[in-house]
Amino acid sequence: MLDKIWYLENLNLFSKMSMKEKMHLDKITVMSETDKFKPIFLPGDKANNIYIIKTGKVKISKLFEDGKQITLSILNPGDIIGEMSLLGEEEQNTVAEAIENTYLCIIEKNEFENLLLMNPILNLKITKLIGWRLRNIENRIENLIFKDVTSRIIHILLELAKSYRKETPEGIEIDLRLTHEELSQLVALNRQTVTTKLNELKQQGLIEIKRARIILKDIKKLEWFLNEKK
């Protein structure tokens, strides 16, 4: 129990809560482990829970009628999943899948809503988070609709570098193992096209690829390319 409370109180969302509120949060929270590549929820599942990632990473994606799957975001420890249900959605409309062995803190939606009523600061943080997520999805869709193939790929590489930045002598490494298929889902392109474009960027000396890791060798040139395309 103390380990769970320590973890929860070190999350930014819950950092301003009183010890009494943290003890209540502990009582309404269940810990659960999800294996790599296992879904946490699927479209049509009841939107009854809020999930907080303790360890691991989770991919949120959208399935379309033609079978295509587009990745909306990749979430890290401390991030919340299922928060859109707080807007009144009764069923999930996305896929949440663990891309690493993942440990989750699970809170029933009704209990979480009661917690928000008791804590205005937490309520405001969640409201801001939902707004940020919606804007992020809008930006992702805009990128897919209006940018050319190369711009889509550079845009997502720069976006991933912000969240998974690792300094190396060769440049900025995206510290996240992504297959070309997983990257293709982030930019709504087929795998072959993504592989071809990555090889072109590599030949231009802009990136390096090592064992499913991508290193951005010249971020300024990549950013310049995007600005030129606007």
C-alpha positions in Angstrom: 0.0 0.0 0.0 2.8 2.4 0.9 4.5 1.7 -2.4 1.3 2.6 -4.3 0.7 5.8 -2.3 4.3 6.8 -2.9 3.9 6.3 -6.6 0.6 8.2 -6.8 1.7 11.2 -4.7 4.8 11.5 -7.0 2.6 12.0 -10.0 2.0 15.6 -11.0 -1.7 15.1 -11.2 -2.0 14.1 -7.5 0.9 16.0 -6.0 -1.3 18.7 -4.3 -3.7 16.2 -2.6 -3.9 15.9 1.2 -2.8 12.7 2.8 -6.5 11.9 3.5 -7.2 12.3 -0.2 -4.2 10.1 -1.1 -5.4 7.4 1.3 -8.8 7.5 -0.3 -7.1 7.3 -3.7 -5.2 4.3 -2.6 -8.5 2.6 -1.5 -10.2 3.1 -4.9 -7.2 2.1 -7.0 -6.4 -1.5 -8.2 -3.0 -2.5 -9.6 -2.9 -4.7 -12.7 -0.2 -6.0 -15.1 -0.7 -6.2 -18.8 1.7 -8.2 -21.0 3.4 -6.8 -24.1 1.1 -6.6 -27.2 -2.0 -7.3 -25.1 -5.0 -4.9 -25.4 -6.1 -2.9 -22.4 -9.4 -2.1 -24.1 -10.9 -2.3 -27.6 -13.5 -0.4 -29.5 -17.0 -1.2 -28.1 -15.7 -2.1 -24.6 -17.5 -0.4 -21.8 -15.8 2.8 -20.8 -15.9 2.1 -17.1 -12.3 2.7 -15.9 -9.6 5.3 -15.8 -6.0 3.9 -16.1 -2.7 5.4 -14.9 0.5 3.9 -16.3 2.9 3.0 -13.6 5.5 1.3 -15.8 5.7 0.4 -19.5 4.3 2.1 -22.6 0.8 2.1 -24.2 -0.2 2.8 -27.8 -3.5 4.4 -28.5 -4.8 3.8 -32.0 -7.9 4.2 -34.1 -9.3 1.4 -36.3 -11.2 2.2 -39.5 -13.8 0.2 -41.4 -11.3 -0.5 -44.2 -9.0 -2.3 -41.7 -6.5 0.5 -41.5 -5.1 1.4 -38.1 -3.7 4.8 -37.2 -1.7 5.4 -34.0 -2.9 8.5 -32.2 -0.3 8.6 -29.4 2.2 6.6 -27.4 1.8 7.1 -23.6 4.4 6.8 -20.9 4.5 6.1 -17.1 2.5 8.8 -15.3 0.1 9.2 -18.3 -3.7 8.6 -18.0 -5.7 6.4 -20.3 -9.5 6.4 -20.8 -9.9 10.0 -19.7 -12.2 10.7 -22.7 -14.9 8.6 -20.9 -15.2 11.5 -18.5 -16.8 13.5 -21.4 -19.8 11.0 -21.3 -18.6 8.3 -23.7 -20.1 5.0 -22.6 -18.0 2.8 -24.9 -14.4 3.0 -26.0 -13.8 4.1 -29.6 -10.0 3.5 -29.7 -7.6 0.6 -29.0 -5.2 0.8 -26.0 -2.4 -1.7 -26.4 0.6 -2.3 -24.2 3.8 -2.1 -26.3 5.9 -3.2 -23.3 5.0 -5.2 -20.2 2.9 -2.6 -18.4 1.8 -2.0 -14.9 -1.5 -0.1 -14.5 -3.3 1.7 -11.7 -7.1 1.3 -12.4 -9.8 3.5 -11.0 -13.5 3.0 -11.7 -14.9 6.0 -13.6 -17.6 6.7 -11.1 -15.0 6.8 -8.2 -12.7 9.0 -10.3 -15.6 11.4 -11.0 -16.3 11.6 -7.3 -12.7 12.4 -6.7 -12.9 15.2 -9.2 -15.9 16.7 -7.4 -14.0 16.7 -4.1 -10.8 18.2 -5.6 -11.1 21.3 -7.8 -7.4 21.4 -8.5 -7.4 17.8 -9.8 -10.5 18.6 -11.8 -8.8 21.5 -13.5 -5.7 19.4 -14.3 -7.8 16.7 -15.9 -9.8 19.3 -17.9 -6.6 20.8 -19.3 -5.3 17.3 -20.0 -8.4 16.4 -22.0 -8.1 19.7 -24.0 -4.5 19.0 -24.7 -5.2 15.5 -25.9 -8.0 16.7 -28.2 -5.7 19.4 -29.7 -3.0 16.8 -30.2 -5.3 14.5 -32.1 -6.5 17.5 -34.3 -2.9 18.3 -35.1 -2.1 14.7 -35.9 -5.1 14.5 -38.3 -4.1 17.9 -39.9 -0.6 16.6 -40.4 -1.9 13.4 -42.1 -4.3 15.3 -44.4 -2.3 18.4 -45.5 1.4 17.3 -45.4 3.3 15.3 -48.0 4.8 11.9 -47.3 8.3 13.1 -46.3 6.9 15.9 -44.1 4.7 13.5 -42.3 7.6 11.3 -41.4 9.9 14.1 -40.4 7.1 15.7 -38.3 6.5 12.4 -36.3 10.3 11.9 -35.8 10.6 15.3 -34.3 7.5 14.8 -32.2 8.8 11.5 -30.9 12.2 13.1 -30.2 10.5 15.5 -27.8 9.1 12.7 -25.6 11.9 10.1 -26.0 15.0 12.2 -26.4 18.4 10.6 -25.6 21.6 12.5 -26.2 24.3 10.5 -28.0 27.6 11.5 -29.7 25.9 10.8 -33.1 22.8 13.0 -32.4 19.4 12.8 -30.7 18.3 9.2 -30.4 14.5 8.4 -30.2 14.7 6.1 -27.2 11.8 4.0 -28.3 11.9 0.8 -30.3 9.6 1.1 -33.2 9.3 -1.2 -36.2 8.7 0.3 -39.6 5.2 -1.1 -39.4 4.5 0.7 -36.1 6.0 3.9 -37.5 3.8 3.5 -40.6 0.7 3.5 -38.3 1.8 6.8 -36.8 1.9 8.5 -40.3 -0.9 6.5 -42.0 1.4 5.2 -44.8 2.3 1.7 -45.9 5.4 0.1 -44.5 7.3 0.1 -47.8 6.8 3.8 -48.3 8.0 4.5 -44.8 11.1 2.3 -45.3 11.9 4.0 -48.6 11.6 7.5 -47.1 13.7 6.6 -44.0 16.4 5.3 -46.3 16.3 8.6 -48.3 16.7 10.6 -45.1 19.6 8.3 -44.1 21.3 8.8 -47.4 21.0 12.6 -47.0 22.8 12.3 -43.6 19.8 13.5 -41.6 19.1 10.3 -39.6 20.8 7.0 -38.7 18.9 3.7 -38.0 20.3 1.2 -35.6 18.4 -1.9 -34.4 14.9 -0.3 -34.5 16.3 2.9 -33.0 16.4 6.1 -35.0 19.0 8.8 -34.4 18.3 12.4 -35.6 21.7 13.6 -36.8 20.7 17.1 -37.7 17.5 18.4 -36.1 17.9 21.9 -37.4 17.9 20.7 -41.0 14.8 18.5 -40.3 13.0 21.5 -38.8 14.1 23.7 -41.7 12.6 21.2 -44.1 9.2 21.3 -42.4 9.2 25.1 -42.3 10.0 25.3 -46.0 7.0 23.1 -46.7 4.6 25.3 -44.9 
